[in-house]
Amino acid sequence: MSRPCVLCGRQAVAEFLNLGRTALANKFLTKAELVSATEERYPLRIGFCRTCAHVQLTELVPPSAMFEDYLYVSAASRTLQQHFEDLSAVLVERHALSDRDLVIDIGCNDATLLAAFKRRGVRTLGVDPARNLAELARELGIDRYTGFFTANTAAEIVERWGRAALVTATNTFPHIPDLHDFVEGITTVLAPGGSFVIEAHYLLDLVEQLAFDTVYHEHVSYWGIGPMTRLFEMHGLRIVDAERLPLHHGQLRVTVRREGEGEPRPGVTAILEREHEAGLDRYETFERFAARTAQLKIDLNRLLAGLRSEGKRIAAYGAPAKGNTLLEFLELGPGQIEYIADRSVLKQGRFAPGSHIPVVAPERLLLERPDYVLLLAWNFADEIFQQQAEYRAGGGKFIIPVPQVRII
């Protein structure tokens, strides 16, 4: 018997990809934890609901195990910083926001997006359960509710800060295990005429780019417009705008309002039609995706084994959560990848979950000049190539793992 679908509640979720039992992708270990702690592993499987066509994990991990101590910060990527700057400008203009309006960012992380809104004179509030990141918002002078966003906490937020003209959730909406409770909270905090704007990885891009590494325990849902439309309609809400974005090699931006507060723009229908053409409403599409993933594992492992047999030194670059899915699926460890270079000081000096590969500062690439670097953060390839221009000029090569294995 499968777990009930997180969207429609039916016992109709058919598994199509099993990535094994893996560690939590953002739980980087300290040296002491590596020696003394028992690392928890959980099944990582993904399925397709034959009733509502929603793609989701088939087994869930409690959110408290993943988000209350969190090491990913938005400011670590200049590309993401610039994107949030541009997003704030677009939304302030599009929704005619003023200093009287409140913007709530759910899953605010280090408040990079809210800081951009604040610079434009808008009132801001962050909501995030990560206690270790709370001080980052305070340093920016941004109010923050430390806790999970639910129907109950939404009522508390309204009592303390009032209703919001705009609610944003960037790279947060896929994390939600109780969708209906969350959306009820949205209806509570939205002011009349207000908008809920989501940015999230997009299922069509995931399939087209074979981005299986986007699958990890934090990501409960893998969204297309079709299932998302069904969810919001169940709560008296409607998608009024949708657009595809190049960020992370493929995201979806969706604007949601109460029924009767706006008509859908043509982009919504166009994306729905494209999803149907691509087969996102058919299980067979995802069976083919799983077969392609299995072949990529063979191809990448064969390449790495061949390079090691030639005596080549191999490191990795970028320590995103997605990279840990890839490392564990390929069964790679310090014997194959010497270290992972990453700009985040929160991760440096720690060890990648599951694989236990050490994370170091990027400067080590220039000091040691490994022959090849496996690019785990392949969705930020252009930014990383610019940062590592000196390494490449000296003959260093990057291995791009997805959507097909290639060396640059």
Secondary structure in CASP SS format (residue, H / E / C, confidence):
PFRMAT SS
TARGET T0000
AUTHOR 0000-0000-0000
METHOD secondary structure of the structure
MODEL  1
M C 1.00
S C 1.00
R C 1.00
P C 1.00
C C 1.00
V C 1.00
L C 1.00
C C 1.00
G C 1.00
R C 1.00
Q C 1.00
A C 1.00
V E 1.00
A E 1.00
E E 1.00
F E 1.00
L E 1.00
N E 1.00
L E 1.00
G E 1.00
R E 1.00
T E 1.00
A E 1.00
L C 1.00
A C 1.00
N C 1.00
K C 1.00
F C 1.00
L E 1.00
T C 1.00
K H 1.00
A H 1.00
E H 1.00
L H 1.00
V H 1.00
S H 1.00
A C 1.00
T C 1.00
E C 1.00
E C 1.00
R E 1.00
Y E 1.00
P E 1.00
L E 1.00
R E 1.00
I E 1.00
G E 1.00
F E 1.00
C E 1.00
R C 1.00
T C 1.00
C C 1.00
A C 1.00
H C 1.00
V E 1.00
Q E 1.00
L E 1.00
T C 1.00
E C 1.00
L C 1.00
V C 1.00
P C 1.00
P C 1.00
S H 1.00
A H 1.00
M H 1.00
F H 1.00
E C 1.00
D C 1.00
Y C 1.00
L C 1.00
Y C 1.00
V C 1.00
S H 1.00
A H 1.00
A H 1.00
S C 1.00
R H 1.00
T H 1.00
L H 1.00
Q H 1.00
Q H 1.00
H H 1.00
F H 1.00
E H 1.00
D H 1.00
L H 1.00
S H 1.00
A H 1.00
V H 1.00
L H 1.00
V H 1.00
E H 1.00
R H 1.00
H C 1.00
A C 1.00
L C 1.00
S C 1.00
D C 1.00
R C 1.00
D C 1.00
L E 1.00
V E 1.00
I E 1.00
D E 1.00
I E 1.00
G C 1.00
C C 1.00
N C 1.00
D C 1.00
A C 1.00
T H 1.00
L H 1.00
L H 1.00
A H 1.00
A H 1.00
F H 1.00
K H 1.00
R H 1.00
R C 1.00
G C 1.00
V C 1.00
R E 1.00
T E 1.00
L E 1.00
G E 1.00
V E 1.00
D E 1.00
P C 1.00
A C 1.00
R H 1.00
N H 1.00
L H 1.00
A H 1.00
E H 1.00
L H 1.00
A H 1.00
R H 1.00
E H 1.00
L C 1.00
G C 1.00
I C 1.00
D E 1.00
R E 1.00
Y E 1.00
T E 1.00
G C 1.00
F C 1.00
F C 1.00
T C 1.00
A H 1.00
N H 1.00
T H 1.00
A H 1.00
A H 1.00
E H 1.00
I H 1.00
V H 1.00
E H 1.00
R H 1.00
W H 1.00
G C 1.00
R C 1.00
A E 1.00
A E 1.00
L E 1.00
V E 1.00
T E 1.00
A E 1.00
T E 1.00
N C 1.00
T C 1.00
F H 1.00
P H 1.00
H H 1.00
I C 1.00
P C 1.00
D C 1.00
L H 1.00
H H 1.00
D H 1.00
F H 1.00
V H 1.00
E H 1.00
G H 1.00
I H 1.00
T H 1.00
T H 1.00
V H 1.00
L E 1.00
A E 1.00
P E 1.00
G E 1.00
G E 1.00
S E 1.00
F E 1.00
V E 1.00
I E 1.00
E E 1.00
A E 1.00
H E 1.00
Y E 1.00
L H 1.00
L H 1.00
D H 1.00
L H 1.00
V H 1.00
E H 1.00
Q C 1.00
L C 1.00
A C 1.00
F H 1.00
D H 1.00
T H 1.00
V C 1.00
Y C 1.00
H C 1.00
E C 1.00
H C 1.00
V C 1.00
S E 1.00
Y E 1.00
W E 1.00
G C 1.00
I H 1.00
G H 1.00
P H 1.00
M H 1.00
T H 1.00
R H 1.00
L H 1.00
F H 1.00
E H 1.00
M C 1.00
H C 1.00
G C 1.00
L E 1.00
R E 1.00
I E 1.00
V E 1.00
D E 1.00
A E 1.00
E E 1.00
R E 1.00
L E 1.00
P C 1.00
L H 1.00
H H 1.00
H H 1.00
G C 1.00
Q E 1.00
L E 1.00
R E 1.00
V E 1.00
T E 1.00
V E 1.00
R E 1.00
R E 1.00
E C 1.00
G C 1.00
E C 1.00
G C 1.00
E C 1.00
P C 1.00
R C 1.00
P H 1.00
G H 1.00
V H 1.00
T H 1.00
A H 1.00
I H 1.00
L H 1.00
E H 1.00
R H 1.00
E H 1.00
H H 1.00
E H 1.00
A H 1.00
G C 1.00
L C 1.00
D C 1.00
R C 1.00
Y H 1.00
E H 1.00
T H 1.00
F H 1.00
E H 1.00
R H 1.00
F H 1.00
A H 1.00
A H 1.00
R H 1.00
T H 1.00
A H 1.00
Q H 1.00
L H 1.00
K H 1.00
I H 1.00
D H 1.00
L H 1.00
N H 1.00
R H 1.00
L H 1.00
L H 1.00
A H 1.00
G H 1.00
L H 1.00
R H 1.00
S H 1.00
E C 1.00
G C 1.00
K C 1.00
R C 1.00
I E 1.00
A E 1.00
A E 1.00
Y E 1.00
G C 1.00
A C 1.00
P C 1.00
A H 1.00
K H 1.00
G H 1.00
N H 1.00
T H 1.00
L H 1.00
L H 1.00
E H 1.00
F H 1.00
L C 1.00
E C 1.00
L C 1.00
G C 1.00
P C 1.00
G C 1.00
Q C 1.00
I C 1.00
E C 1.00
Y C 1.00
I E 1.00
A E 1.00
D C 1.00
R C 1.00
S C 1.00
V C 1.00
L C 1.00
K C 1.00
Q C 1.00
G C 1.00
R C 1.00
F E 1.00
A C 1.00
P C 1.00
G C 1.00
S C 1.00
H C 1.00
I C 1.00
P E 1.00
V E 1.00
V E 1.00
A C 1.00
P C 1.00
E H 1.00
R H 1.00
L H 1.00
L H 1.00
L H 1.00
E H 1.00
R C 1.00
P C 1.00
D C 1.00
Y E 1.00
V E 1.00
L E 1.00
L E 1.00
L C 1.00
A C 1.00
W H 1.00
N H 1.00
F H 1.00
A H 1.00
D H 1.00
E H 1.00
I H 1.00
F H 1.00
Q H 1.00
Q H 1.00
Q C 1.00
A H 1.00
E H 1.00
Y H 1.00
R H 1.00
A H 1.00
G C 1.00
G C 1.00
G C 1.00
K E 1.00
F E 1.00
I E 1.00
I E 1.00
P C 1.00
V C 1.00
P C 1.00
Q C 1.00
V C 1.00
R E 1.00
I E 1.00
I C 1.00
END
